[in-house]
Amino acid sequence: MGFYPVLASFLVYLKIKKRVNTSLLLICFTLFTTSFEGIGLIFGKVEYFNTWSIIGTFISYLIAYIVIYGYYRILVKHQLLKN
């Protein structure tokens, strides 16, 4: 299992257990994940090509976390997961 699926699972776990504001939670997770990748970029463990940047990374992670949260809400709506 990779780092990012674990973070996505932790996002849903925190939403269920701690009743945290959704927008704040999504932004915090996106900032943390982007920062983690940014550190990798600084130390040469991550490399960007063409016009990709850390801003693109932030946006892509934000979209991914929104999709994951949406999927969680669908599971709750259909009673396949408890809220």
Helices and strands as residue ranges (DSSP letters): H 3-18, H 22-42, H 54-77
